[in-house]
């Protein structure tokens, strides 16, 4: 069941990241989900490193770090995806 939550959270974080980043990102939905999962993992690692991974109540800091991680990964991933694909869609 944990893998299902990872997919759902990755999809939500990826879509939030795409909404935050200005302009249109031309990555497919499956890649948005993968990038969201990676962003969540980066955010969780940062939260653990900062010592705020487990707090009482709602983990606002951890969730903000997850969104920031997803924004970073979606931004870089979109650029790489377009570079690899030859930027065909924008022509």
HTML snippet that shows the backbone in 3Dmol.js (N, CA, C, O; Angstrom):
<script src="https://3Dmol.org/build/3Dmol-min.js"></script>
<div id="view" style="width:600px;height:400px;position:relative"></div>
<script>
const pdb = `
ATOM      1  N   UNK A   1       0.818  -1.199   0.000  1.00  0.00           N
ATOM      2  CA  UNK A   1       0.000   0.000   0.000  1.00  0.00           C
ATOM      3  C   UNK A   1       0.864   1.267   0.000  1.00  0.00           C
ATOM      4  O   UNK A   1       0.413   2.318  -0.457  1.00  0.00           O
ATOM      5  N   UNK A   2       2.091   1.181   0.503  1.00  0.00           N
ATOM      6  CA  UNK A   2       2.960   2.352   0.512  1.00  0.00           C
ATOM      7  C   UNK A   2       3.298   2.831  -0.890  1.00  0.00           C
ATOM      8  O   UNK A   2       3.433   4.034  -1.118  1.00  0.00           O
ATOM      9  N   UNK A   3       3.436   1.901  -1.838  1.00  0.00           N
ATOM     10  CA  UNK A   3       3.743   2.297  -3.206  1.00  0.00           C
ATOM     11  C   UNK A   3       2.597   3.086  -3.811  1.00  0.00           C
ATOM     12  O   UNK A   3       2.824   3.991  -4.613  1.00  0.00           O
ATOM     13  N   UNK A   4       1.352   2.750  -3.431  1.00  0.00           N
ATOM     14  CA  UNK A   4       0.189   3.483  -3.935  1.00  0.00           C
ATOM     15  C   UNK A   4       0.193   4.915  -3.407  1.00  0.00           C
ATOM     16  O   UNK A   4      -0.092   5.853  -4.152  1.00  0.00           O
ATOM     17  N   UNK A   5       0.514   5.085  -2.130  1.00  0.00           N
ATOM     18  CA  UNK A   5       0.601   6.433  -1.562  1.00  0.00           C
ATOM     19  C   UNK A   5       1.727   7.228  -2.204  1.00  0.00           C
ATOM     20  O   UNK A   5       1.591   8.431  -2.425  1.00  0.00           O
ATOM     21  N   UNK A   6       2.833   6.567  -2.503  1.00  0.00           N
ATOM     22  CA  UNK A   6       3.945   7.259  -3.163  1.00  0.00           C
ATOM     23  C   UNK A   6       3.517   7.774  -4.532  1.00  0.00           C
ATOM     24  O   UNK A   6       3.888   8.882  -4.918  1.00  0.00           O
ATOM     25  N   UNK A   7       2.748   6.989  -5.263  1.00  0.00           N
ATOM     26  CA  UNK A   7       2.263   7.415  -6.582  1.00  0.00           C
ATOM     27  C   UNK A   7       1.289   8.574  -6.446  1.00  0.00           C
ATOM     28  O   UNK A   7       1.383   9.551  -7.189  1.00  0.00           O
ATOM     29  N   UNK A   8       0.362   8.479  -5.515  1.00  0.00           N
ATOM     30  CA  UNK A   8      -0.629   9.542  -5.325  1.00  0.00           C
ATOM     31  C   UNK A   8       0.048  10.842  -4.899  1.00  0.00           C
ATOM     32  O   UNK A   8      -0.237  11.905  -5.450  1.00  0.00           O
ATOM     33  N   UNK A   9       0.944  10.755  -3.915  1.00  0.00           N
ATOM     34  CA  UNK A   9       1.653  11.944  -3.442  1.00  0.00           C
ATOM     35  C   UNK A   9       2.529  12.510  -4.556  1.00  0.00           C
ATOM     36  O   UNK A   9       2.598  13.726  -4.732  1.00  0.00           O
ATOM     37  N   UNK A  10       3.196  11.641  -5.304  1.00  0.00           N
ATOM     38  CA  UNK A  10       4.025  12.094  -6.415  1.00  0.00           C
ATOM     39  C   UNK A  10       3.214  12.816  -7.475  1.00  0.00           C
ATOM     40  O   UNK A  10       3.650  13.838  -8.006  1.00  0.00           O
ATOM     41  N   UNK A  11       2.037  12.290  -7.787  1.00  0.00           N
ATOM     42  CA  UNK A  11       1.169  12.943  -8.769  1.00  0.00           C
ATOM     43  C   UNK A  11       0.728  14.317  -8.282  1.00  0.00           C
ATOM     44  O   UNK A  11       0.787  15.295  -9.027  1.00  0.00           O
ATOM     45  N   UNK A  12       0.288  14.388  -7.037  1.00  0.00           N
ATOM     46  CA  UNK A  12      -0.177  15.659  -6.483  1.00  0.00           C
ATOM     47  C   UNK A  12       0.974  16.673  -6.421  1.00  0.00           C
ATOM     48  O   UNK A  12       0.806  17.823  -6.827  1.00  0.00           O
ATOM     49  N   UNK A  13       2.127  16.256  -5.920  1.00  0.00           N
ATOM     50  CA  UNK A  13       3.266  17.171  -5.830  1.00  0.00           C
ATOM     51  C   UNK A  13       3.741  17.602  -7.214  1.00  0.00           C
ATOM     52  O   UNK A  13       4.094  18.764  -7.415  1.00  0.00           O
ATOM     53  N   UNK A  14       3.752  16.684  -8.157  1.00  0.00           N
ATOM     54  CA  UNK A  14       4.148  17.033  -9.514  1.00  0.00           C
ATOM     55  C   UNK A  14       3.214  18.051 -10.140  1.00  0.00           C
ATOM     56  O   UNK A  14       3.666  18.987 -10.799  1.00  0.00           O
ATOM     57  N   UNK A  15       1.911  17.875  -9.938  1.00  0.00           N
ATOM     58  CA  UNK A  15       0.935  18.826 -10.485  1.00  0.00           C
ATOM     59  C   UNK A  15       1.032  20.186  -9.796  1.00  0.00           C
ATOM     60  O   UNK A  15       0.900  21.224 -10.445  1.00  0.00           O
ATOM     61  N   UNK A  16       1.262  20.181  -8.489  1.00  0.00           N
ATOM     62  CA  UNK A  16       1.449  21.450  -7.777  1.00  0.00           C
ATOM     63  C   UNK A  16       2.695  22.153  -8.303  1.00  0.00           C
ATOM     64  O   UNK A  16       2.679  23.364  -8.523  1.00  0.00           O
ATOM     65  N   UNK A  17       3.779  21.394  -8.505  1.00  0.00           N
ATOM     66  CA  UNK A  17       5.018  21.979  -9.017  1.00  0.00           C
ATOM     67  C   UNK A  17       4.804  22.573 -10.406  1.00  0.00           C
ATOM     68  O   UNK A  17       5.301  23.662 -10.695  1.00  0.00           O
ATOM     69  N   UNK A  18       4.065  21.864 -11.275  1.00  0.00           N
ATOM     70  CA  UNK A  18       3.796  22.382 -12.610  1.00  0.00           C
ATOM     71  C   UNK A  18       2.965  23.656 -12.549  1.00  0.00           C
ATOM     72  O   UNK A  18       3.118  24.536 -13.396  1.00  0.00           O
ATOM     73  N   UNK A  19       2.094  23.765 -11.563  1.00  0.00           N
ATOM     74  CA  UNK A  19       1.275  24.966 -11.412  1.00  0.00           C
ATOM     75  C   UNK A  19       2.102  26.148 -10.903  1.00  0.00           C
ATOM     76  O   UNK A  19       1.816  27.297 -11.240  1.00  0.00           O
ATOM     77  N   UNK A  20       3.114  25.871 -10.103  1.00  0.00           N
ATOM     78  CA  UNK A  20       3.945  26.941  -9.536  1.00  0.00           C
ATOM     79  C   UNK A  20       4.928  27.477 -10.568  1.00  0.00           C
ATOM     80  O   UNK A  20       5.156  28.685 -10.641  1.00  0.00           O
ATOM     81  N   UNK A  21       5.511  26.587 -11.363  1.00  0.00           N
ATOM     82  CA  UNK A  21       6.527  26.990 -12.343  1.00  0.00           C
ATOM     83  C   UNK A  21       5.847  27.776 -13.462  1.00  0.00           C
ATOM     84  O   UNK A  21       4.863  27.309 -14.036  1.00  0.00           O
ATOM     85  N   UNK A  22       6.368  28.977 -13.778  1.00  0.00           N
ATOM     86  CA  UNK A  22       5.756  29.758 -14.853  1.00  0.00           C
ATOM     87  C   UNK A  22       5.990  29.102 -16.216  1.00  0.00           C
ATOM     88  O   UNK A  22       6.996  28.428 -16.435  1.00  0.00           O
ATOM     89  N   UNK A  23       5.052  29.311 -17.108  1.00  0.00           N
ATOM     90  CA  UNK A  23       5.161  28.738 -18.448  1.00  0.00           C
ATOM     91  C   UNK A  23       4.573  27.344 -18.498  1.00  0.00           C
ATOM     92  O   UNK A  23       4.078  26.824 -17.499  1.00  0.00           O
ATOM     93  N   UNK A  24       4.634  26.751 -19.672  1.00  0.00           N
ATOM     94  CA  UNK A  24       4.077  25.417 -19.883  1.00  0.00           C
ATOM     95  C   UNK A  24       5.195  24.385 -19.843  1.00  0.00           C
ATOM     96  O   UNK A  24       6.204  24.519 -20.535  1.00  0.00           O
ATOM     97  N   UNK A  25       5.007  23.369 -19.038  1.00  0.00           N
ATOM     98  CA  UNK A  25       5.940  22.258 -18.998  1.00  0.00           C
ATOM     99  C   UNK A  25       5.398  21.178 -19.931  1.00  0.00           C
ATOM    100  O   UNK A  25       4.214  20.845 -19.889  1.00  0.00           O
ATOM    101  N   UNK A  26       6.258  20.648 -20.753  1.00  0.00           N
ATOM    102  CA  UNK A  26       5.831  19.685 -21.775  1.00  0.00           C
ATOM    103  C   UNK A  26       6.296  18.270 -21.436  1.00  0.00           C
ATOM    104  O   UNK A  26       6.823  17.557 -22.289  1.00  0.00           O
ATOM    105  N   UNK A  27       6.096  17.880 -20.198  1.00  0.00           N
ATOM    106  CA  UNK A  27       6.426  16.519 -19.798  1.00  0.00           C
ATOM    107  C   UNK A  27       5.122  15.746 -19.634  1.00  0.00           C
ATOM    108  O   UNK A  27       4.108  16.317 -19.232  1.00  0.00           O
ATOM    109  N   UNK A  28       5.142  14.458 -19.942  1.00  0.00           N
ATOM    110  CA  UNK A  28       3.914  13.659 -19.804  1.00  0.00           C
ATOM    111  C   UNK A  28       3.534  13.458 -18.333  1.00  0.00           C
ATOM    112  O   UNK A  28       4.343  13.663 -17.428  1.00  0.00           O
ATOM    113  N   UNK A  29       2.291  13.056 -18.127  1.00  0.00           N
ATOM    114  CA  UNK A  29       1.764  12.885 -16.774  1.00  0.00           C
ATOM    115  C   UNK A  29       2.550  11.843 -15.985  1.00  0.00           C
ATOM    116  O   UNK A  29       2.796  12.027 -14.793  1.00  0.00           O
ATOM    117  N   UNK A  30       2.945  10.752 -16.636  1.00  0.00           N
ATOM    118  CA  UNK A  30       3.695   9.721 -15.916  1.00  0.00           C
ATOM    119  C   UNK A  30       5.035  10.269 -15.421  1.00  0.00           C
ATOM    120  O   UNK A  30       5.492   9.914 -14.335  1.00  0.00           O
ATOM    121  N   UNK A  31       5.657  11.130 -16.218  1.00  0.00           N
ATOM    122  CA  UNK A  31       6.937  11.703 -15.813  1.00  0.00           C
ATOM    123  C   UNK A  31       6.738  12.764 -14.727  1.00  0.00           C
ATOM    124  O   UNK A  31       7.589  12.930 -13.854  1.00  0.00           O
ATOM    125  N   UNK A  32       5.622  13.474 -14.783  1.00  0.00           N
ATOM    126  CA  UNK A  32       5.275  14.413 -13.717  1.00  0.00           C
ATOM    127  C   UNK A  32       5.164  13.675 -12.391  1.00  0.00           C
ATOM    128  O   UNK A  32       5.632  14.164 -11.363  1.00  0.00           O
ATOM    129  N   UNK A  33       4.545  12.500 -12.413  1.00  0.00           N
ATOM    130  CA  UNK A  33       4.395  11.685 -11.204  1.00  0.00           C
ATOM    131  C   UNK A  33       5.755  11.217 -10.684  1.00  0.00           C
ATOM    132  O   UNK A  33       6.028  11.290  -9.486  1.00  0.00           O
ATOM    133  N   UNK A  34       6.599  10.738 -11.589  1.00  0.00           N
ATOM    134  CA  UNK A  34       7.941  10.285 -11.191  1.00  0.00           C
ATOM    135  C   UNK A  34       8.732  11.442 -10.593  1.00  0.00           C
ATOM    136  O   UNK A  34       9.390  11.280  -9.565  1.00  0.00           O
ATOM    137  N   UNK A  35       8.671  12.614 -11.237  1.00  0.00           N
ATOM    138  CA  UNK A  35       9.381  13.781 -10.718  1.00  0.00           C
ATOM    139  C   UNK A  35       8.818  14.207  -9.370  1.00  0.00           C
ATOM    140  O   UNK A  35       9.573  14.638  -8.499  1.00  0.00           O
ATOM    141  N   UNK A  36       7.510  14.097  -9.183  1.00  0.00           N
ATOM    142  CA  UNK A  36       6.903  14.412  -7.891  1.00  0.00           C
ATOM    143  C   UNK A  36       7.370  13.471  -6.799  1.00  0.00           C
ATOM    144  O   UNK A  36       7.614  13.895  -5.669  1.00  0.00           O
ATOM    145  N   UNK A  37       7.496  12.189  -7.134  1.00  0.00           N
ATOM    146  CA  UNK A  37       7.999  11.210  -6.166  1.00  0.00           C
ATOM    147  C   UNK A  37       9.442  11.548  -5.794  1.00  0.00           C
ATOM    148  O   UNK A  37       9.806  11.528  -4.618  1.00  0.00           O
ATOM    149  N   UNK A  38      10.264  11.860  -6.803  1.00  0.00           N
ATOM    150  CA  UNK A  38      11.654  12.236  -6.524  1.00  0.00           C
ATOM    151  C   UNK A  38      11.734  13.502  -5.676  1.00  0.00           C
ATOM    152  O   UNK A  38      12.557  13.592  -4.764  1.00  0.00           O
ATOM    153  N   UNK A  39      10.881  14.478  -5.976  1.00  0.00           N
ATOM    154  CA  UNK A  39      10.846  15.702  -5.181  1.00  0.00           C
ATOM    155  C   UNK A  39      10.458  15.438  -3.739  1.00  0.00           C
ATOM    156  O   UNK A  39      11.014  16.042  -2.822  1.00  0.00           O
ATOM    157  N   UNK A  40       9.503  14.536  -3.534  1.00  0.00           N
ATOM    158  CA  UNK A  40       9.099  14.174  -2.170  1.00  0.00           C
ATOM    159  C   UNK A  40      10.252  13.513  -1.432  1.00  0.00           C
ATOM    160  O   UNK A  40      10.463  13.770  -0.247  1.00  0.00           O
ATOM    161  N   UNK A  41      10.996  12.666  -2.127  1.00  0.00           N
ATOM    162  CA  UNK A  41      12.136  12.003  -1.500  1.00  0.00           C
ATOM    163  C   UNK A  41      13.215  13.018  -1.119  1.00  0.00           C
ATOM    164  O   UNK A  41      13.814  12.923  -0.048  1.00  0.00           O
ATOM    165  N   UNK A  42      13.457  13.983  -1.998  1.00  0.00           N
ATOM    166  CA  UNK A  42      14.432  15.035  -1.689  1.00  0.00           C
ATOM    167  C   UNK A  42      13.965  15.859  -0.492  1.00  0.00           C
ATOM    168  O   UNK A  42      14.752  16.156   0.407  1.00  0.00           O
ATOM    169  N   UNK A  43      12.677  16.230  -0.479  1.00  0.00           N
ATOM    170  CA  UNK A  43      12.131  16.991   0.638  1.00  0.00           C
ATOM    171  C   UNK A  43      12.206  16.239   1.950  1.00  0.00           C
ATOM    172  O   UNK A  43      12.522  16.823   2.986  1.00  0.00           O
ATOM    173  N   UNK A  44      11.917  14.941   1.915  1.00  0.00           N
ATOM    174  CA  UNK A  44      12.019  14.124   3.131  1.00  0.00           C
ATOM    175  C   UNK A  44      13.459  14.027   3.612  1.00  0.00           C
ATOM    176  O   UNK A  44      13.717  14.077   4.815  1.00  0.00           O
ATOM    177  N   UNK A  45      14.403  13.887   2.679  1.00  0.00           N
ATOM    178  CA  UNK A  45      15.810  13.818   3.061  1.00  0.00           C
ATOM    179  C   UNK A  45      16.262  15.132   3.695  1.00  0.00           C
ATOM    180  O   UNK A  45      16.963  15.127   4.707  1.00  0.00           O
ATOM    181  N   UNK A  46      15.864  16.249   3.104  1.00  0.00           N
ATOM    182  CA  UNK A  46      16.208  17.552   3.687  1.00  0.00           C
ATOM    183  C   UNK A  46      15.584  17.737   5.064  1.00  0.00           C
ATOM    184  O   UNK A  46      16.221  18.260   5.978  1.00  0.00           O
ATOM    185  N   UNK A  47      14.340  17.306   5.205  1.00  0.00           N
ATOM    186  CA  UNK A  47      13.667  17.420   6.505  1.00  0.00           C
ATOM    187  C   UNK A  47      14.398  16.591   7.559  1.00  0.00           C
ATOM    188  O   UNK A  47      14.558  17.033   8.696  1.00  0.00           O
ATOM    189  N   UNK A  48      14.839  15.395   7.185  1.00  0.00           N
ATOM    190  CA  UNK A  48      15.593  14.566   8.112  1.00  0.00           C
ATOM    191  C   UNK A  48      16.932  15.193   8.468  1.00  0.00           C
ATOM    192  O   UNK A  48      17.367  15.147   9.619  1.00  0.00           O
ATOM    193  N   UNK A  49      17.576  15.775   7.472  1.00  0.00           N
ATOM    194  CA  UNK A  49      18.871  16.413   7.687  1.00  0.00           C
ATOM    195  C   UNK A  49      18.738  17.637   8.598  1.00  0.00           C
ATOM    196  O   UNK A  49      19.611  17.915   9.419  1.00  0.00           O
ATOM    197  N   UNK A  50      17.616  18.368   8.431  1.00  0.00           N
ATOM    198  CA  UNK A  50      17.376  19.550   9.264  1.00  0.00           C
ATOM    199  C   UNK A  50      16.774  19.203  10.629  1.00  0.00           C
ATOM    200  O   UNK A  50      16.667  20.063  11.502  1.00  0.00           O
ATOM    201  N   UNK A  51      16.384  17.938  10.805  1.00  0.00           N
ATOM    202  CA  UNK A  51      15.824  17.504  12.077  1.00  0.00           C
ATOM    203  C   UNK A  51      14.354  17.834  12.258  1.00  0.00           C
ATOM    204  O   UNK A  51      13.873  17.901  13.390  1.00  0.00           O
ATOM    205  N   UNK A  52      13.634  18.040  11.168  1.00  0.00           N
ATOM    206  CA  UNK A  52      12.210  18.368  11.269  1.00  0.00           C
ATOM    207  C   UNK A  52      11.334  17.323  10.572  1.00  0.00           C
ATOM    208  O   UNK A  52      10.194  17.608  10.205  1.00  0.00           O
ATOM    209  N   UNK A  53      11.871  16.116  10.394  1.00  0.00           N
ATOM    210  CA  UNK A  53      11.126  15.081   9.685  1.00  0.00           C
ATOM    211  C   UNK A  53       9.916  14.603  10.490  1.00  0.00           C
ATOM    212  O   UNK A  53       8.856  14.353   9.915  1.00  0.00           O
ATOM    213  N   UNK A  54      10.058  14.476  11.792  1.00  0.00           N
ATOM    214  CA  UNK A  54       8.970  14.009  12.647  1.00  0.00           C
ATOM    215  C   UNK A  54       8.691  15.054  13.715  1.00  0.00           C
ATOM    216  O   UNK A  54       9.473  15.234  14.648  1.00  0.00           O
ATOM    217  N   UNK A  55       7.584  15.726  13.565  1.00  0.00           N
ATOM    218  CA  UNK A  55       7.169  16.725  14.552  1.00  0.00           C
ATOM    219  C   UNK A  55       5.778  16.384  15.038  1.00  0.00           C
ATOM    220  O   UNK A  55       5.082  15.566  14.436  1.00  0.00           O
ATOM    221  N   UNK A  56       5.379  17.006  16.116  1.00  0.00           N
ATOM    222  CA  UNK A  56       4.015  16.807  16.612  1.00  0.00           C
ATOM    223  C   UNK A  56       3.056  17.586  15.740  1.00  0.00           C
ATOM    224  O   UNK A  56       3.342  18.719  15.353  1.00  0.00           O
ATOM    225  N   UNK A  57       1.931  16.993  15.432  1.00  0.00           N
ATOM    226  CA  UNK A  57       0.944  17.673  14.599  1.00  0.00           C
ATOM    227  C   UNK A  57       1.279  17.548  13.126  1.00  0.00           C
ATOM    228  O   UNK A  57       1.872  16.562  12.691  1.00  0.00           O
ATOM    229  N   UNK A  58       0.894  18.554  12.369  1.00  0.00           N
ATOM    230  CA  UNK A  58       1.076  18.563  10.919  1.00  0.00           C
ATOM    231  C   UNK A  58       2.490  19.016  10.584  1.00  0.00           C
ATOM    232  O   UNK A  58       2.947  20.043  11.086  1.00  0.00           O
ATOM    233  N   UNK A  59       3.175  18.273   9.757  1.00  0.00           N
ATOM    234  CA  UNK A  59       4.567  18.562   9.411  1.00  0.00           C
ATOM    235  C   UNK A  59       4.653  19.590   8.285  1.00  0.00           C
ATOM    236  O   UNK A  59       4.965  19.240   7.147  1.00  0.00           O
ATOM    237  N   UNK A  60       4.378  20.849   8.597  1.00  0.00           N
ATOM    238  CA  UNK A  60       4.385  21.895   7.582  1.00  0.00           C
ATOM    239  C   UNK A  60       5.740  22.041   6.918  1.00  0.00           C
ATOM    240  O   UNK A  60       5.827  22.163   5.696  1.00  0.00           O
ATOM    241  N   UNK A  61       6.783  22.028   7.705  1.00  0.00           N
ATOM    242  CA  UNK A  61       8.132  22.218   7.162  1.00  0.00           C
ATOM    243  C   UNK A  61       8.479  21.107   6.185  1.00  0.00           C
ATOM    244  O   UNK A  61       9.003  21.370   5.103  1.00  0.00           O
ATOM    245  N   UNK A  62       8.193  19.880   6.556  1.00  0.00           N
ATOM    246  CA  UNK A  62       8.496  18.738   5.683  1.00  0.00           C
ATOM    247  C   UNK A  62       7.714  18.830   4.383  1.00  0.00           C
ATOM    248  O   UNK A  62       8.258  18.560   3.313  1.00  0.00           O
ATOM    249  N   UNK A  63       6.445  19.207   4.464  1.00  0.00           N
ATOM    250  CA  UNK A  63       5.616  19.294   3.258  1.00  0.00           C
ATOM    251  C   UNK A  63       6.050  20.440   2.350  1.00  0.00           C
ATOM    252  O   UNK A  63       6.016  20.309   1.127  1.00  0.00           O
ATOM    253  N   UNK A  64       6.452  21.548   2.933  1.00  0.00           N
ATOM    254  CA  UNK A  64       6.961  22.661   2.123  1.00  0.00           C
ATOM    255  C   UNK A  64       8.255  22.242   1.431  1.00  0.00           C
ATOM    256  O   UNK A  64       8.463  22.563   0.261  1.00  0.00           O
ATOM    257  N   UNK A  65       9.123  21.529   2.141  1.00  0.00           N
ATOM    258  CA  UNK A  65      10.359  21.039   1.532  1.00  0.00           C
ATOM    259  C   UNK A  65      10.062  20.039   0.411  1.00  0.00           C
ATOM    260  O   UNK A  65      10.774  20.014  -0.593  1.00  0.00           O
ATOM    261  N   UNK A  66       9.035  19.227   0.567  1.00  0.00           N
ATOM    262  CA  UNK A  66       8.648  18.293  -0.490  1.00  0.00           C
ATOM    263  C   UNK A  66       8.176  19.047  -1.731  1.00  0.00           C
ATOM    264  O   UNK A  66       8.540  18.683  -2.849  1.00  0.00           O
ATOM    265  N   UNK A  67       7.381  20.081  -1.549  1.00  0.00           N
ATOM    266  CA  UNK A  67       6.908  20.875  -2.691  1.00  0.00           C
ATOM    267  C   UNK A  67       8.093  21.564  -3.367  1.00  0.00           C
ATOM    268  O   UNK A  67       8.187  21.569  -4.594  1.00  0.00           O
ATOM    269  N   UNK A  68       8.993  22.141  -2.582  1.00  0.00           N
ATOM    270  CA  UNK A  68      10.170  22.788  -3.158  1.00  0.00           C
ATOM    271  C   UNK A  68      11.038  21.779  -3.917  1.00  0.00           C
ATOM    272  O   UNK A  68      11.564  22.090  -4.986  1.00  0.00           O
ATOM    273  N   UNK A  69      11.183  20.586  -3.368  1.00  0.00           N
ATOM    274  CA  UNK A  69      11.926  19.537  -4.068  1.00  0.00           C
ATOM    275  C   UNK A  69      11.260  19.159  -5.372  1.00  0.00           C
ATOM    276  O   UNK A  69      11.938  18.963  -6.380  1.00  0.00           O
ATOM    277  N   UNK A  70       9.929  19.053  -5.368  1.00  0.00           N
ATOM    278  CA  UNK A  70       9.202  18.721  -6.588  1.00  0.00           C
ATOM    279  C   UNK A  70       9.332  19.832  -7.622  1.00  0.00           C
ATOM    280  O   UNK A  70       9.486  19.553  -8.811  1.00  0.00           O
ATOM    281  N   UNK A  71       9.272  21.087  -7.184  1.00  0.00           N
ATOM    282  CA  UNK A  71       9.430  22.212  -8.111  1.00  0.00           C
ATOM    283  C   UNK A  71      10.807  22.141  -8.772  1.00  0.00           C
ATOM    284  O   UNK A  71      10.930  22.310  -9.986  1.00  0.00           O
ATOM    285  N   UNK A  72      11.820  21.895  -7.981  1.00  0.00           N
ATOM    286  CA  UNK A  72      13.178  21.808  -8.514  1.00  0.00           C
ATOM    287  C   UNK A  72      13.310  20.662  -9.520  1.00  0.00           C
ATOM    288  O   UNK A  72      13.850  20.850 -10.610  1.00  0.00           O
ATOM    289  N   UNK A  73      12.821  19.489  -9.156  1.00  0.00           N
ATOM    290  CA  UNK A  73      12.962  18.320 -10.025  1.00  0.00           C
ATOM    291  C   UNK A  73      12.126  18.484 -11.296  1.00  0.00           C
ATOM    292  O   UNK A  73      12.591  18.128 -12.379  1.00  0.00           O
ATOM    293  N   UNK A  74      10.909  19.011 -11.192  1.00  0.00           N
ATOM    294  CA  UNK A  74      10.075  19.216 -12.383  1.00  0.00           C
ATOM    295  C   UNK A  74      10.710  20.258 -13.294  1.00  0.00           C
ATOM    296  O   UNK A  74      10.710  20.092 -14.514  1.00  0.00           O
ATOM    297  N   UNK A  75      11.248  21.324 -12.721  1.00  0.00           N
ATOM    298  CA  UNK A  75      11.876  22.370 -13.531  1.00  0.00           C
ATOM    299  C   UNK A  75      13.070  21.811 -14.308  1.00  0.00           C
ATOM    300  O   UNK A  75      13.162  21.981 -15.524  1.00  0.00           O
ATOM    301  N   UNK A  76      13.975  21.147 -13.601  1.00  0.00           N
ATOM    302  CA  UNK A  76      15.164  20.587 -14.248  1.00  0.00           C
ATOM    303  C   UNK A  76      14.766  19.444 -15.191  1.00  0.00           C
ATOM    304  O   UNK A  76      15.290  19.336 -16.300  1.00  0.00           O
ATOM    305  N   UNK A  77      13.850  18.606 -14.746  1.00  0.00           N
ATOM    306  CA  UNK A  77      13.408  17.478 -15.569  1.00  0.00           C
ATOM    307  C   UNK A  77      12.740  17.908 -16.854  1.00  0.00           C
ATOM    308  O   UNK A  77      12.927  17.269 -17.889  1.00  0.00           O
ATOM    309  N   UNK A  78      11.962  18.981 -16.813  1.00  0.00           N
ATOM    310  CA  UNK A  78      11.322  19.498 -18.021  1.00  0.00           C
ATOM    311  C   UNK A  78      12.372  19.971 -19.016  1.00  0.00           C
ATOM    312  O   UNK A  78      12.259  19.710 -20.213  1.00  0.00           O
ATOM    313  N   UNK A  79      13.386  20.660 -18.524  1.00  0.00           N
ATOM    314  CA  UNK A  79      14.462  21.134 -19.411  1.00  0.00           C
ATOM    315  C   UNK A  79      15.212  19.952 -20.031  1.00  0.00           C
ATOM    316  O   UNK A  79      15.514  19.959 -21.225  1.00  0.00           O
ATOM    317  N   UNK A  80      15.509  18.944 -19.217  1.00  0.00           N
ATOM    318  CA  UNK A  80      16.201  17.765 -19.737  1.00  0.00           C
ATOM    319  C   UNK A  80      15.333  16.994 -20.738  1.00  0.00           C
ATOM    320  O   UNK A  80      15.822  16.545 -21.775  1.00  0.00           O
ATOM    321  N   UNK A  81      14.053  16.848 -20.422  1.00  0.00           N
ATOM    322  CA  UNK A  81      13.121  16.140 -21.308  1.00  0.00           C
ATOM    323  C   UNK A  81      13.068  16.822 -22.670  1.00  0.00           C
ATOM    324  O   UNK A  81      13.104  16.154 -23.703  1.00  0.00           O
ATOM    325  N   UNK A  82      12.983  18.136 -22.675  1.00  0.00           N
ATOM    326  CA  UNK A  82      12.928  18.862 -23.941  1.00  0.00           C
ATOM    327  C   UNK A  82      14.254  18.807 -24.684  1.00  0.00           C
ATOM    328  O   UNK A  82      14.268  18.770 -25.915  1.00  0.00           O
ATOM    329  N   UNK A  83      15.367  18.799 -23.960  1.00  0.00           N
ATOM    330  CA  UNK A  83      16.668  18.690 -24.607  1.00  0.00           C
ATOM    331  C   UNK A  83      16.847  17.309 -25.239  1.00  0.00           C
ATOM    332  O   UNK A  83      17.360  17.195 -26.352  1.00  0.00           O
ATOM    333  N   UNK A  84      16.431  16.278 -24.538  1.00  0.00           N
ATOM    334  CA  UNK A  84      16.551  14.912 -25.051  1.00  0.00           C
ATOM    335  C   UNK A  84      15.623  14.697 -26.240  1.00  0.00           C
ATOM    336  O   UNK A  84      16.010  14.083 -27.235  1.00  0.00           O
ATOM    337  N   UNK A  85      14.410  15.198 -26.135  1.00  0.00           N
ATOM    338  CA  UNK A  85      13.417  15.019 -27.210  1.00  0.00           C
ATOM    339  C   UNK A  85      13.664  15.955 -28.373  1.00  0.00           C
ATOM    340  O   UNK A  85      12.955  15.876 -29.376  1.00  0.00           O
ATOM    341  N   UNK A  86      14.631  16.827 -28.277  1.00  0.00           N
ATOM    342  CA  UNK A  86      14.940  17.733 -29.370  1.00  0.00           C
ATOM    343  C   UNK A  86      14.003  18.916 -29.451  1.00  0.00           C
ATOM    344  O   UNK A  86      13.946  19.603 -30.471  1.00  0.00           O
ATOM    345  N   UNK A  87      13.253  19.160 -28.358  1.00  0.00           N
ATOM    346  CA  UNK A  87      12.350  20.302 -28.315  1.00  0.00           C
ATOM    347  C   UNK A  87      11.368  20.292 -29.481  1.00  0.00           C
ATOM    348  O   UNK A  87      11.040  21.345 -30.028  1.00  0.00           O
ATOM    349  N   UNK A  88      10.898  19.104 -29.863  1.00  0.00           N
ATOM    350  CA  UNK A  88      10.025  18.940 -31.031  1.00  0.00           C
ATOM    351  C   UNK A  88       8.682  19.628 -30.888  1.00  0.00           C
ATOM    352  O   UNK A  88       8.150  20.157 -31.864  1.00  0.00           O
ATOM    353  N   UNK A  89       8.132  19.629 -29.696  1.00  0.00           N
ATOM    354  CA  UNK A  89       6.800  20.179 -29.512  1.00  0.00           C
ATOM    355  C   UNK A  89       6.778  21.686 -29.650  1.00  0.00           C
ATOM    356  O   UNK A  89       5.735  22.236 -30.002  1.00  0.00           O
ATOM    357  N   UNK A  90       7.851  22.369 -29.396  1.00  0.00           N
ATOM    358  CA  UNK A  90       7.852  23.831 -29.427  1.00  0.00           C
ATOM    359  C   UNK A  90       8.096  24.387 -30.812  1.00  0.00           C
ATOM    360  O   UNK A  90       7.929  25.588 -31.028  1.00  0.00           O
ATOM    361  N   UNK A  91       8.489  23.543 -31.763  1.00  0.00           N
ATOM    362  CA  UNK A  91       8.786  24.019 -33.117  1.00  0.00           C
ATOM    363  C   UNK A  91       7.518  24.260 -33.909  1.00  0.00           C
ATOM    364  O   UNK A  91       7.583  24.663 -35.070  1.00  0.00           O
TER     365      UNK A  91
END
`;
const viewer = $3Dmol.createViewer("view");
viewer.addModel(pdb, "pdb");
viewer.setStyle({}, {cartoon: {color: "spectrum"}});
viewer.zoomTo();
viewer.render();
</script>
